[in-house]
């Protein structure tokens, strides 16, 4: 996989940062404007998928490798679960919005709504990294096991049917 | 607005029929994409921007994955005779669902009428009137997803996590290589 043409590569270089920033905005302002952790996380994953498609798998893995994506997936899930468990300790119940009860911020401001922005961030990390991994394992890997001439099975990364 | 929505629905139905009937796998995937984008516009017209954003974004991701997965595959159609019993069963089910569907649609309130106005004790009324005070979130959808109904969101995250685990367990590359290594070592 060599990547796409020069036009696609140049446009990707300009656009990828803005896509990532838009995803962050959707996540961080999910409690004020439409959007939230899931949609923003998918946009974050899309920026890396654009990188993978336009350049190559190696370039995308340089900034987000598969091992790091796998760890981020678990870390996001753990943050979400620990926020829920902290609710038992501070608020007396699973998923109680304890920060809002202790110090209610001013509505329509960025620092408001207690645990909801934190949960959005955790879900955004989790969804973004896991969808990027789904893309990598479903489509970027092309491993074909076929029989060679002397009967041994070899792993072939080339396309079976050249376009 | 209702007429525009109807036109959009007809467009989506045509796209779905094309997606099923066409022989080319790539044009089938693109028709599915047209259906998804029509659905997101419909959500936007029904004043649900949260779902419209999620629909667009997930649609793009699914299209990319589907196109990457299908672009070099051949269509492997299954050609065999239709069984008489299966066809009769399908027809009976279709007729039954059609009749009961008409009955259910007639029982619905008029298009555009919020159901929570009809039932005063619905929890939705509490969410709308008390949501800002109880959670502090200006976006009522986020307040419901992550405060009132956070259990559902936790379940959704668990489903995604399990799906990743299963996908990685089936499609990992390392084990296949090791197996090949063993085969080569024997000779």
Boltz contact constraints between the chains, C-beta under 6 A:
constraints:
  - contact:
      token1: [A, 30]
      token2: [B, 142]
      max_distance: 6.0
  - contact:
      token1: [A, 31]
      token2: [B, 137]
      max_distance: 6.0
  - contact:
      token1: [A, 31]
      token2: [B, 139]
      max_distance: 6.0
  - contact:
      token1: [A, 31]
      token2: [B, 142]
      max_distance: 6.0
  - contact:
      token1: [A, 32]
      token2: [B, 138]
      max_distance: 6.0
  - contact:
      token1: [A, 32]
      token2: [B, 139]
      max_distance: 6.0
  - contact:
      token1: [A, 34]
      token2: [B, 49]
      max_distance: 6.0
  - contact:
      token1: [A, 34]
      token2: [B, 50]
      max_distance: 6.0
  - contact:
      token1: [A, 34]
      token2: [B, 53]
      max_distance: 6.0
  - contact:
      token1: [A, 35]
      token2: [B, 53]
      max_distance: 6.0
  - contact:
      token1: [A, 36]
      token2: [B, 142]
      max_distance: 6.0
  - contact:
      token1: [A, 38]
      token2: [B, 54]
      max_distance: 6.0
  - contact:
      token1: [A, 39]
      token2: [B, 53]
      max_distance: 6.0
  - contact:
      token1: [A, 39]
      token2: [B, 54]
      max_distance: 6.0
  - contact:
      token1: [A, 39]
      token2: [B, 57]
      max_distance: 6.0
  - contact:
      token1: [A, 42]
      token2: [B, 57]
      max_distance: 6.0
  - contact:
      token1: [A, 42]
      token2: [B, 58]
      max_distance: 6.0
  - contact:
      token1: [A, 42]
      token2: [B, 61]
      max_distance: 6.0
  - contact:
      token1: [A, 43]
      token2: [B, 57]
      max_distance: 6.0
  - contact:
      token1: [A, 77]
      token2: [B, 157]
      max_distance: 6.0
  - contact:
      token1: [A, 77]
      token2: [B, 161]
      max_distance: 6.0
  - contact:
      token1: [A, 80]
      token2: [B, 157]
      max_distance: 6.0
  - contact:
      token1: [A, 95]
      token2: [B, 150]
      max_distance: 6.0
  - contact:
      token1: [A, 97]
      token2: [B, 135]
      max_distance: 6.0
  - contact:
      token1: [A, 97]
      token2: [B, 147]
      max_distance: 6.0
  - contact:
      token1: [A, 100]
      token2: [B, 136]
      max_distance: 6.0
  - contact:
      token1: [A, 104]
      token2: [B, 136]
      max_distance: 6.0
  - contact:
      token1: [A, 107]
      token2: [B, 132]
      max_distance: 6.0
  - contact:
      token1: [A, 107]
      token2: [B, 136]
      max_distance: 6.0
  - contact:
      token1: [A, 108]
      token2: [B, 138]
      max_distance: 6.0
  - contact:
      token1: [A, 112]
      token2: [B, 136]
      max_distance: 6.0
  - contact:
      token1: [A, 113]
      token2: [B, 135]
      max_distance: 6.0
  - contact:
      token1: [A, 113]
      token2: [B, 136]
      max_distance: 6.0
  - contact:
      token1: [A, 113]
      token2: [B, 137]
      max_distance: 6.0
  - contact:
      token1: [A, 116]
      token2: [B, 137]
      max_distance: 6.0
  - contact:
      token1: [A, 116]
      token2: [B, 142]
      max_distance: 6.0
  - contact:
      token1: [A, 116]
      token2: [B, 146]
      max_distance: 6.0
  - contact:
      token1: [A, 119]
      token2: [B, 146]
      max_distance: 6.0
  - contact:
      token1: [A, 130]
      token2: [B, 160]
      max_distance: 6.0
  - contact:
      token1: [A, 130]
      token2: [B, 164]
      max_distance: 6.0
  - contact:
      token1: [A, 133]
      token2: [B, 164]
      max_distance: 6.0
  - contact:
      token1: [A, 135]
      token2: [B, 65]
      max_distance: 6.0
  - contact:
      token1: [A, 137]
      token2: [B, 167]
      max_distance: 6.0
  - contact:
      token1: [A, 137]
      token2: [B, 171]
      max_distance: 6.0
  - contact:
      token1: [A, 138]
      token2: [B, 65]
      max_distance: 6.0
  - contact:
      token1: [A, 139]
      token2: [B, 65]
      max_distance: 6.0
  - contact:
      token1: [A, 139]
      token2: [B, 68]
      max_distance: 6.0
  - contact:
      token1: [A, 139]
      token2: [B, 69]
      max_distance: 6.0
  - contact:
      token1: [A, 153]
      token2: [B, 180]
      max_distance: 6.0
  - contact:
      token1: [A, 153]
      token2: [B, 183]
      max_distance: 6.0
  - contact:
      token1: [A, 155]
      token2: [B, 180]
      max_distance: 6.0
  - contact:
      token1: [A, 159]
      token2: [B, 72]
      max_distance: 6.0
  - contact:
      token1: [A, 161]
      token2: [B, 72]
      max_distance: 6.0
